[in-house]
Amino acid sequence: MSEYILKLAPYVSETIWGGRKLINDFGVETEKSNAAEGWMLSCLDMGPSLVTNGEFAGRPLPEVVGVSPDWCGRNIERFAEFPVLIKFIDAMDDLSIQVHPTKEYCEQAGRGRSKTECWYIIDCEEGASLLLGFNESISKDEFIASIEDGSLVEKLGRVPVKPGDFFFIEAGTLHAICKGVLLAEVQESSNTTYRIFDYNRIGKDGSPRELHVADAVEVTKTEPYSQPDFSKDGDESLLADCDLFKVHKYDVDGAFTGTATDDSFVSLLIMSGEGTLVCGRETLEIKKGDSIFIPAGKGKFTIEGKLQILETEI
């Protein structure tokens, strides 16, 4: 089977806090009432992305990379499973205050999957913010007491946001996306979330949404949020570079040339604009809301047009 560039359609997650911007503005197709999250590149069984073009059209991405693992590149050998999940998230309302576990905690507990993630703010309402970490370091007992007496939110770090902001959130960092934020997320391929507080909201089943306080207390770093510095060699487009993934953001106005090496596939998430992608004999029209998977080893590719792109490799 010859390698070719894949266009992907997302799995859509509907939630009580989700909006419709991904449907109305980004071309995400769904019969659900909202599109809180579009899983634009996903190999999770519970919500895989689907290939929409070529020989594999209509087939889930995990099936395709399972048949053709070389498409992922040599770096995939470092991971037991496909390592990344890439999303759009549209928060019409506040998300729960939550934390994701570390690999060590998942191994100790015998369940769950670790989740380090990063966020690029695409758009937001005036005055929008995130909750990240704590205002000051506190003890585990103080953390528990704040959950029990309802003072937790007062102890958290509230960070104002604007389009173009970027945040890297290591597993164990308490966080929440607040209402009015539209972002792109690159994360470990995991859906393990420990909710700490959910504003006493009621789920679709008429019951309060499940919390996971005991797990959260064990994994949360009760300290102020600290943003890692990944800058090197003057590469201003580099947003994140860790053991899990490397993320760049490119503002293309004219032409841009990239390379899919033998080491890794290249994921392109189109956050705005439109243009043309050319790689060898392949030409694809691309636009805002598209998710593109370029197999490892495809070599140089060129993008022409006016676009904002989030590029991810492993």
Contacts in CASP RR format, 6 or more apart in sequence:
PFRMAT RR
TARGET T0000
AUTHOR 0000-0000-0000
METHOD contacts of the structure
MODEL  1
MSEYILKLAPYVSETIWGGRKLINDFGVETEKSNAAEGWMLSCLDMGPSL
VTNGEFAGRPLPEVVGVSPDWCGRNIERFAEFPVLIKFIDAMDDLSIQVH
PTKEYCEQAGRGRSKTECWYIIDCEEGASLLLGFNESISKDEFIASIEDG
SLVEKLGRVPVKPGDFFFIEAGTLHAICKGVLLAEVQESSNTTYRIFDYN
RIGKDGSPRELHVADAVEVTKTEPYSQPDFSKDGDESLLADCDLFKVHKY
DVDGAFTGTATDDSFVSLLIMSGEGTLVCGRETLEIKKGDSIFIPAGKGK
FTIEGKLQILETEI
1 55 0 8 1.000
1 67 0 8 1.000
1 68 0 8 1.000
3 68 0 8 1.000
3 71 0 8 1.000
3 295 0 8 1.000
3 297 0 8 1.000
3 298 0 8 1.000
4 54 0 8 1.000
4 55 0 8 1.000
4 282 0 8 1.000
4 295 0 8 1.000
5 277 0 8 1.000
5 279 0 8 1.000
5 282 0 8 1.000
5 284 0 8 1.000
5 292 0 8 1.000
5 293 0 8 1.000
5 294 0 8 1.000
5 295 0 8 1.000
5 298 0 8 1.000
6 51 0 8 1.000
6 53 0 8 1.000
6 56 0 8 1.000
6 61 0 8 1.000
6 64 0 8 1.000
6 292 0 8 1.000
6 293 0 8 1.000
6 294 0 8 1.000
6 295 0 8 1.000
7 51 0 8 1.000
7 52 0 8 1.000
7 53 0 8 1.000
7 284 0 8 1.000
7 290 0 8 1.000
7 291 0 8 1.000
7 292 0 8 1.000
7 293 0 8 1.000
8 40 0 8 1.000
8 41 0 8 1.000
8 49 0 8 1.000
8 50 0 8 1.000
8 51 0 8 1.000
8 52 0 8 1.000
8 61 0 8 1.000
8 291 0 8 1.000
8 292 0 8 1.000
8 293 0 8 1.000
9 29 0 8 1.000
9 49 0 8 1.000
9 50 0 8 1.000
9 51 0 8 1.000
9 52 0 8 1.000
9 291 0 8 1.000
10 28 0 8 1.000
10 38 0 8 1.000
10 39 0 8 1.000
10 40 0 8 1.000
10 42 0 8 1.000
10 49 0 8 1.000
10 87 0 8 1.000
10 88 0 8 1.000
10 291 0 8 1.000
11 38 0 8 1.000
11 39 0 8 1.000
11 42 0 8 1.000
11 47 0 8 1.000
11 48 0 8 1.000
11 49 0 8 1.000
11 50 0 8 1.000
12 22 0 8 1.000
12 28 0 8 1.000
12 30 0 8 1.000
12 32 0 8 1.000
12 35 0 8 1.000
12 37 0 8 1.000
12 38 0 8 1.000
12 39 0 8 1.000
13 35 0 8 1.000
13 36 0 8 1.000
13 37 0 8 1.000
13 38 0 8 1.000
13 39 0 8 1.000
14 30 0 8 1.000
14 32 0 8 1.000
14 33 0 8 1.000
14 34 0 8 1.000
14 35 0 8 1.000
14 36 0 8 1.000
15 34 0 8 1.000
15 36 0 8 1.000
15 37 0 8 1.000
16 93 0 8 1.000
16 201 0 8 1.000
16 203 0 8 1.000
16 204 0 8 1.000
16 209 0 8 1.000
17 36 0 8 1.000
17 91 0 8 1.000
17 92 0 8 1.000
17 93 0 8 1.000
17 94 0 8 1.000
17 95 0 8 1.000
17 179 0 8 1.000
18 34 0 8 1.000
18 35 0 8 1.000
18 36 0 8 1.000
18 90 0 8 1.000
18 91 0 8 1.000
18 92 0 8 1.000
18 93 0 8 1.000
19 34 0 8 1.000
19 35 0 8 1.000
19 36 0 8 1.000
19 90 0 8 1.000
19 91 0 8 1.000
19 92 0 8 1.000
20 34 0 8 1.000
20 35 0 8 1.000
20 90 0 8 1.000
20 92 0 8 1.000
21 35 0 8 1.000
21 90 0 8 1.000
21 123 0 8 1.000
21 182 0 8 1.000
22 28 0 8 1.000
22 35 0 8 1.000
22 38 0 8 1.000
22 88 0 8 1.000
22 90 0 8 1.000
23 29 0 8 1.000
23 30 0 8 1.000
23 34 0 8 1.000
23 35 0 8 1.000
25 288 0 8 1.000
26 88 0 8 1.000
26 288 0 8 1.000
26 289 0 8 1.000
27 288 0 8 1.000
27 289 0 8 1.000
28 35 0 8 1.000
28 38 0 8 1.000
28 88 0 8 1.000
28 289 0 8 1.000
34 90 0 8 1.000
34 92 0 8 1.000
35 90 0 8 1.000
36 89 0 8 1.000
36 90 0 8 1.000
36 91 0 8 1.000
36 92 0 8 1.000
37 87 0 8 1.000
37 88 0 8 1.000
37 89 0 8 1.000
37 90 0 8 1.000
38 87 0 8 1.000
38 88 0 8 1.000
38 89 0 8 1.000
39 47 0 8 1.000
39 48 0 8 1.000
39 49 0 8 1.000
39 85 0 8 1.000
39 86 0 8 1.000
39 87 0 8 1.000
40 49 0 8 1.000
40 86 0 8 1.000
40 87 0 8 1.000
40 88 0 8 1.000
40 269 0 8 1.000
40 289 0 8 1.000
40 291 0 8 1.000
41 49 0 8 1.000
41 61 0 8 1.000
41 84 0 8 1.000
41 85 0 8 1.000
41 86 0 8 1.000
41 267 0 8 1.000
41 269 0 8 1.000
41 291 0 8 1.000
41 293 0 8 1.000
41 312 0 8 1.000
42 48 0 8 1.000
42 49 0 8 1.000
42 61 0 8 1.000
42 85 0 8 1.000
42 86 0 8 1.000
42 87 0 8 1.000
42 189 0 8 1.000
43 49 0 8 1.000
43 61 0 8 1.000
43 62 0 8 1.000
43 65 0 8 1.000
43 81 0 8 1.000
43 82 0 8 1.000
43 85 0 8 1.000
43 189 0 8 1.000
44 62 0 8 1.000
44 85 0 8 1.000
44 189 0 8 1.000
44 190 0 8 1.000
44 191 0 8 1.000
45 62 0 8 1.000
46 191 0 8 1.000
48 60 0 8 1.000
48 61 0 8 1.000
48 62 0 8 1.000
48 63 0 8 1.000
49 60 0 8 1.000
49 61 0 8 1.000
49 291 0 8 1.000
50 58 0 8 1.000
50 59 0 8 1.000
50 60 0 8 1.000
50 61 0 8 1.000
51 57 0 8 1.000
51 58 0 8 1.000
51 59 0 8 1.000
51 60 0 8 1.000
51 61 0 8 1.000
51 64 0 8 1.000
52 58 0 8 1.000
53 284 0 8 1.000
56 63 0 8 1.000
56 64 0 8 1.000
61 293 0 8 1.000
62 82 0 8 1.000
64 71 0 8 1.000
65 71 0 8 1.000
65 72 0 8 1.000
65 82 0 8 1.000
68 295 0 8 1.000
69 76 0 8 1.000
70 295 0 8 1.000
70 296 0 8 1.000
71 265 0 8 1.000
71 293 0 8 1.000
71 295 0 8 1.000
71 296 0 8 1.000
72 82 0 8 1.000
72 264 0 8 1.000
72 265 0 8 1.000
72 295 0 8 1.000
72 296 0 8 1.000
72 314 0 8 1.000
73 262 0 8 1.000
73 263 0 8 1.000
73 264 0 8 1.000
73 265 0 8 1.000
73 295 0 8 1.000
73 296 0 8 1.000
73 297 0 8 1.000
74 262 0 8 1.000
74 263 0 8 1.000
74 264 0 8 1.000
74 296 0 8 1.000
75 263 0 8 1.000
75 264 0 8 1.000
75 313 0 8 1.000
75 314 0 8 1.000
76 82 0 8 1.000
76 83 0 8 1.000
76 264 0 8 1.000
76 314 0 8 1.000
78 243 0 8 1.000
78 314 0 8 1.000
79 314 0 8 1.000
81 189 0 8 1.000
82 189 0 8 1.000
83 188 0 8 1.000
83 189 0 8 1.000
83 244 0 8 1.000
83 245 0 8 1.000
83 314 0 8 1.000
84 186 0 8 1.000
84 187 0 8 1.000
84 188 0 8 1.000
84 189 0 8 1.000
84 244 0 8 1.000
84 245 0 8 1.000
84 267 0 8 1.000
84 312 0 8 1.000
84 314 0 8 1.000
85 186 0 8 1.000
85 187 0 8 1.000
85 188 0 8 1.000
85 189 0 8 1.000
85 190 0 8 1.000
85 191 0 8 1.000
86 184 0 8 1.000
86 185 0 8 1.000
86 186 0 8 1.000
86 187 0 8 1.000
86 267 0 8 1.000
86 269 0 8 1.000
86 291 0 8 1.000
86 310 0 8 1.000
86 312 0 8 1.000
87 184 0 8 1.000
87 185 0 8 1.000
87 187 0 8 1.000
88 122 0 8 1.000
88 182 0 8 1.000
88 183 0 8 1.000
88 184 0 8 1.000
88 185 0 8 1.000
88 269 0 8 1.000
88 289 0 8 1.000
89 119 0 8 1.000
89 177 0 8 1.000
89 181 0 8 1.000
89 182 0 8 1.000
89 183 0 8 1.000
89 184 0 8 1.000
89 185 0 8 1.000
90 182 0 8 1.000
91 177 0 8 1.000
91 178 0 8 1.000
91 179 0 8 1.000
91 180 0 8 1.000
91 181 0 8 1.000
91 182 0 8 1.000
91 183 0 8 1.000
92 179 0 8 1.000
92 180 0 8 1.000
93 179 0 8 1.000
94 176 0 8 1.000
94 177 0 8 1.000
94 178 0 8 1.000
94 179 0 8 1.000
94 199 0 8 1.000
95 176 0 8 1.000
95 177 0 8 1.000
95 178 0 8 1.000
96 176 0 8 1.000
96 195 0 8 1.000
96 196 0 8 1.000
96 197 0 8 1.000
96 198 0 8 1.000
96 199 0 8 1.000
96 209 0 8 1.000
97 131 0 8 1.000
97 152 0 8 1.000
97 153 0 8 1.000
97 156 0 8 1.000
97 174 0 8 1.000
97 175 0 8 1.000
97 176 0 8 1.000
97 195 0 8 1.000
97 196 0 8 1.000
97 197 0 8 1.000
97 198 0 8 1.000
98 174 0 8 1.000
98 175 0 8 1.000
98 176 0 8 1.000
98 193 0 8 1.000
98 194 0 8 1.000
98 195 0 8 1.000
98 196 0 8 1.000
98 216 0 8 1.000
99 172 0 8 1.000
99 173 0 8 1.000
99 174 0 8 1.000
99 175 0 8 1.000
99 193 0 8 1.000
99 194 0 8 1.000
99 196 0 8 1.000
99 216 0 8 1.000
99 219 0 8 1.000
99 220 0 8 1.000
100 114 0 8 1.000
100 115 0 8 1.000
100 116 0 8 1.000
100 117 0 8 1.000
100 171 0 8 1.000
100 172 0 8 1.000
100 173 0 8 1.000
100 190 0 8 1.000
100 192 0 8 1.000
100 193 0 8 1.000
100 194 0 8 1.000
100 219 0 8 1.000
101 109 0 8 1.000
101 112 0 8 1.000
101 113 0 8 1.000
101 114 0 8 1.000
101 115 0 8 1.000
101 171 0 8 1.000
101 172 0 8 1.000
101 192 0 8 1.000
101 194 0 8 1.000
101 215 0 8 1.000
101 219 0 8 1.000
102 114 0 8 1.000
102 171 0 8 1.000
102 172 0 8 1.000
102 219 0 8 1.000
103 114 0 8 1.000
103 171 0 8 1.000
105 114 0 8 1.000
105 215 0 8 1.000
105 218 0 8 1.000
105 219 0 8 1.000
106 112 0 8 1.000
106 113 0 8 1.000
106 114 0 8 1.000
106 192 0 8 1.000
109 215 0 8 1.000
112 190 0 8 1.000
112 192 0 8 1.000
113 188 0 8 1.000
113 189 0 8 1.000
113 190 0 8 1.000
113 191 0 8 1.000
113 192 0 8 1.000
114 171 0 8 1.000
114 188 0 8 1.000
114 190 0 8 1.000
114 192 0 8 1.000
115 171 0 8 1.000
115 187 0 8 1.000
115 188 0 8 1.000
115 190 0 8 1.000
115 191 0 8 1.000
115 192 0 8 1.000
115 193 0 8 1.000
116 168 0 8 1.000
116 169 0 8 1.000
116 170 0 8 1.000
116 171 0 8 1.000
116 187 0 8 1.000
116 188 0 8 1.000
116 242 0 8 1.000
116 244 0 8 1.000
117 169 0 8 1.000
117 185 0 8 1.000
117 186 0 8 1.000
117 187 0 8 1.000
117 188 0 8 1.000
118 166 0 8 1.000
118 167 0 8 1.000
118 168 0 8 1.000
118 169 0 8 1.000
118 185 0 8 1.000
118 186 0 8 1.000
118 187 0 8 1.000
118 239 0 8 1.000
118 240 0 8 1.000
118 247 0 8 1.000
119 130 0 8 1.000
119 166 0 8 1.000
119 167 0 8 1.000
119 169 0 8 1.000
119 177 0 8 1.000
119 183 0 8 1.000
119 184 0 8 1.000
119 185 0 8 1.000
120 164 0 8 1.000
120 165 0 8 1.000
120 166 0 8 1.000
120 183 0 8 1.000
120 184 0 8 1.000
120 185 0 8 1.000
120 239 0 8 1.000
120 247 0 8 1.000
120 249 0 8 1.000
120 271 0 8 1.000
120 310 0 8 1.000
121 161 0 8 1.000
121 162 0 8 1.000
121 163 0 8 1.000
121 164 0 8 1.000
121 165 0 8 1.000
121 166 0 8 1.000
121 181 0 8 1.000
121 182 0 8 1.000
121 183 0 8 1.000
122 163 0 8 1.000
122 164 0 8 1.000
122 182 0 8 1.000
122 183 0 8 1.000
122 184 0 8 1.000
122 271 0 8 1.000
122 272 0 8 1.000
123 163 0 8 1.000
123 181 0 8 1.000
123 182 0 8 1.000
124 161 0 8 1.000
124 162 0 8 1.000
124 163 0 8 1.000
124 180 0 8 1.000
124 181 0 8 1.000
124 182 0 8 1.000
125 179 0 8 1.000
125 180 0 8 1.000
125 181 0 8 1.000
127 160 0 8 1.000
128 160 0 8 1.000
128 161 0 8 1.000
128 178 0 8 1.000
128 179 0 8 1.000
128 180 0 8 1.000
128 181 0 8 1.000
129 158 0 8 1.000
129 159 0 8 1.000
129 160 0 8 1.000
129 161 0 8 1.000
129 178 0 8 1.000
130 158 0 8 1.000
130 159 0 8 1.000
130 161 0 8 1.000
130 167 0 8 1.000
130 175 0 8 1.000
130 176 0 8 1.000
130 177 0 8 1.000
130 178 0 8 1.000
130 181 0 8 1.000
131 153 0 8 1.000
131 156 0 8 1.000
131 157 0 8 1.000
131 158 0 8 1.000
131 159 0 8 1.000
131 174 0 8 1.000
131 175 0 8 1.000
131 176 0 8 1.000
131 178 0 8 1.000
132 156 0 8 1.000
132 157 0 8 1.000
132 159 0 8 1.000
132 167 0 8 1.000
132 169 0 8 1.000
132 173 0 8 1.000
132 174 0 8 1.000
132 175 0 8 1.000
132 225 0 8 1.000
133 156 0 8 1.000
133 157 0 8 1.000
133 173 0 8 1.000
133 174 0 8 1.000
133 175 0 8 1.000
133 221 0 8 1.000
133 223 0 8 1.000
133 224 0 8 1.000
133 225 0 8 1.000
134 155 0 8 1.000
134 156 0 8 1.000
134 157 0 8 1.000
134 174 0 8 1.000
134 222 0 8 1.000
134 223 0 8 1.000
134 224 0 8 1.000
134 225 0 8 1.000
135 155 0 8 1.000
135 156 0 8 1.000
135 157 0 8 1.000
135 224 0 8 1.000
136 224 0 8 1.000
137 222 0 8 1.000
137 223 0 8 1.000
137 224 0 8 1.000
138 146 0 8 1.000
138 155 0 8 1.000
138 222 0 8 1.000
139 222 0 8 1.000
140 217 0 8 1.000
140 222 0 8 1.000
142 222 0 8 1.000
143 152 0 8 1.000
143 217 0 8 1.000
143 220 0 8 1.000
143 222 0 8 1.000
144 217 0 8 1.000
145 151 0 8 1.000
146 152 0 8 1.000
146 154 0 8 1.000
146 155 0 8 1.000
147 196 0 8 1.000
147 197 0 8 1.000
147 213 0 8 1.000
147 217 0 8 1.000
150 197 0 8 1.000
152 196 0 8 1.000
152 197 0 8 1.000
153 197 0 8 1.000
156 174 0 8 1.000
156 176 0 8 1.000
157 224 0 8 1.000
157 225 0 8 1.000
159 167 0 8 1.000
159 225 0 8 1.000
161 181 0 8 1.000
166 239 0 8 1.000
166 240 0 8 1.000
166 249 0 8 1.000
167 227 0 8 1.000
168 227 0 8 1.000
168 228 0 8 1.000
168 230 0 8 1.000
168 239 0 8 1.000
168 240 0 8 1.000
168 242 0 8 1.000
169 175 0 8 1.000
170 228 0 8 1.000
171 188 0 8 1.000
171 219 0 8 1.000
172 219 0 8 1.000
172 220 0 8 1.000
172 221 0 8 1.000
173 220 0 8 1.000
173 221 0 8 1.000
173 225 0 8 1.000
174 196 0 8 1.000
174 216 0 8 1.000
174 220 0 8 1.000
174 221 0 8 1.000
174 222 0 8 1.000
175 225 0 8 1.000
177 183 0 8 1.000
184 269 0 8 1.000
184 271 0 8 1.000
184 310 0 8 1.000
186 240 0 8 1.000
186 245 0 8 1.000
186 247 0 8 1.000
186 310 0 8 1.000
186 312 0 8 1.000
188 244 0 8 1.000
193 212 0 8 1.000
194 212 0 8 1.000
194 213 0 8 1.000
194 215 0 8 1.000
194 216 0 8 1.000
194 219 0 8 1.000
195 209 0 8 1.000
195 210 0 8 1.000
195 211 0 8 1.000
195 212 0 8 1.000
195 216 0 8 1.000
196 211 0 8 1.000
196 212 0 8 1.000
196 213 0 8 1.000
196 216 0 8 1.000
196 220 0 8 1.000
197 211 0 8 1.000
198 208 0 8 1.000
198 209 0 8 1.000
198 211 0 8 1.000
200 208 0 8 1.000
201 208 0 8 1.000
201 209 0 8 1.000
202 208 0 8 1.000
202 209 0 8 1.000
203 209 0 8 1.000
228 242 0 8 1.000
230 238 0 8 1.000
230 239 0 8 1.000
230 240 0 8 1.000
230 241 0 8 1.000
230 242 0 8 1.000
231 238 0 8 1.000
232 238 0 8 1.000
232 241 0 8 1.000
235 248 0 8 1.000
237 248 0 8 1.000
237 249 0 8 1.000
237 250 0 8 1.000
238 246 0 8 1.000
238 247 0 8 1.000
238 248 0 8 1.000
239 247 0 8 1.000
239 248 0 8 1.000
239 249 0 8 1.000
240 246 0 8 1.000
240 247 0 8 1.000
241 247 0 8 1.000
244 314 0 8 1.000
245 312 0 8 1.000
245 313 0 8 1.000
245 314 0 8 1.000
246 312 0 8 1.000
246 313 0 8 1.000
246 314 0 8 1.000
247 310 0 8 1.000
247 311 0 8 1.000
247 312 0 8 1.000
248 310 0 8 1.000
248 311 0 8 1.000
249 308 0 8 1.000
249 309 0 8 1.000
249 310 0 8 1.000
249 311 0 8 1.000
250 256 0 8 1.000
250 307 0 8 1.000
250 308 0 8 1.000
250 309 0 8 1.000
250 311 0 8 1.000
251 307 0 8 1.000
251 308 0 8 1.000
252 303 0 8 1.000
252 304 0 8 1.000
252 305 0 8 1.000
252 306 0 8 1.000
252 307 0 8 1.000
252 308 0 8 1.000
252 309 0 8 1.000
253 305 0 8 1.000
253 306 0 8 1.000
254 304 0 8 1.000
254 305 0 8 1.000
254 306 0 8 1.000
255 302 0 8 1.000
255 303 0 8 1.000
255 304 0 8 1.000
255 305 0 8 1.000
256 302 0 8 1.000
256 303 0 8 1.000
256 304 0 8 1.000
256 309 0 8 1.000
257 300 0 8 1.000
257 301 0 8 1.000
257 302 0 8 1.000
257 303 0 8 1.000
258 266 0 8 1.000
258 300 0 8 1.000
258 301 0 8 1.000
258 302 0 8 1.000
258 303 0 8 1.000
259 266 0 8 1.000
259 299 0 8 1.000
259 300 0 8 1.000
259 301 0 8 1.000
260 266 0 8 1.000
260 279 0 8 1.000
260 294 0 8 1.000
260 295 0 8 1.000
260 296 0 8 1.000
260 297 0 8 1.000
260 298 0 8 1.000
260 299 0 8 1.000
260 301 0 8 1.000
261 296 0 8 1.000
261 297 0 8 1.000
261 299 0 8 1.000
262 296 0 8 1.000
262 297 0 8 1.000
263 296 0 8 1.000
263 313 0 8 1.000
264 296 0 8 1.000
264 313 0 8 1.000
264 314 0 8 1.000
265 293 0 8 1.000
265 294 0 8 1.000
265 295 0 8 1.000
265 296 0 8 1.000
265 313 0 8 1.000
265 314 0 8 1.000
266 293 0 8 1.000
266 294 0 8 1.000
266 298 0 8 1.000
266 301 0 8 1.000
266 311 0 8 1.000
266 312 0 8 1.000
266 313 0 8 1.000
267 291 0 8 1.000
267 292 0 8 1.000
267 293 0 8 1.000
267 294 0 8 1.000
267 311 0 8 1.000
267 312 0 8 1.000
267 313 0 8 1.000
268 277 0 8 1.000
268 286 0 8 1.000
268 290 0 8 1.000
268 291 0 8 1.000
268 292 0 8 1.000
268 294 0 8 1.000
268 303 0 8 1.000
268 309 0 8 1.000
268 310 0 8 1.000
268 311 0 8 1.000
269 289 0 8 1.000
269 290 0 8 1.000
269 291 0 8 1.000
269 292 0 8 1.000
269 309 0 8 1.000
269 310 0 8 1.000
269 311 0 8 1.000
269 312 0 8 1.000
270 286 0 8 1.000
270 287 0 8 1.000
270 288 0 8 1.000
270 289 0 8 1.000
270 290 0 8 1.000
270 291 0 8 1.000
270 292 0 8 1.000
270 307 0 8 1.000
270 308 0 8 1.000
270 309 0 8 1.000
271 288 0 8 1.000
271 289 0 8 1.000
271 307 0 8 1.000
271 308 0 8 1.000
271 309 0 8 1.000
271 310 0 8 1.000
272 288 0 8 1.000
272 307 0 8 1.000
272 308 0 8 1.000
273 287 0 8 1.000
273 288 0 8 1.000
273 305 0 8 1.000
273 306 0 8 1.000
273 307 0 8 1.000
273 308 0 8 1.000
274 285 0 8 1.000
274 286 0 8 1.000
274 287 0 8 1.000
274 288 0 8 1.000
274 305 0 8 1.000
274 306 0 8 1.000
274 307 0 8 1.000
275 285 0 8 1.000
275 286 0 8 1.000
275 287 0 8 1.000
275 303 0 8 1.000
275 304 0 8 1.000
275 305 0 8 1.000
275 306 0 8 1.000
275 307 0 8 1.000
276 283 0 8 1.000
276 284 0 8 1.000
276 285 0 8 1.000
276 286 0 8 1.000
276 303 0 8 1.000
276 304 0 8 1.000
276 305 0 8 1.000
277 283 0 8 1.000
277 284 0 8 1.000
277 285 0 8 1.000
277 286 0 8 1.000
277 292 0 8 1.000
277 301 0 8 1.000
277 302 0 8 1.000
277 303 0 8 1.000
278 301 0 8 1.000
278 302 0 8 1.000
278 303 0 8 1.000
278 304 0 8 1.000
279 294 0 8 1.000
279 298 0 8 1.000
279 299 0 8 1.000
279 300 0 8 1.000
279 301 0 8 1.000
279 302 0 8 1.000
280 298 0 8 1.000
280 301 0 8 1.000
284 292 0 8 1.000
286 292 0 8 1.000
286 303 0 8 1.000
286 307 0 8 1.000
288 307 0 8 1.000
294 301 0 8 1.000
303 309 0 8 1.000
END
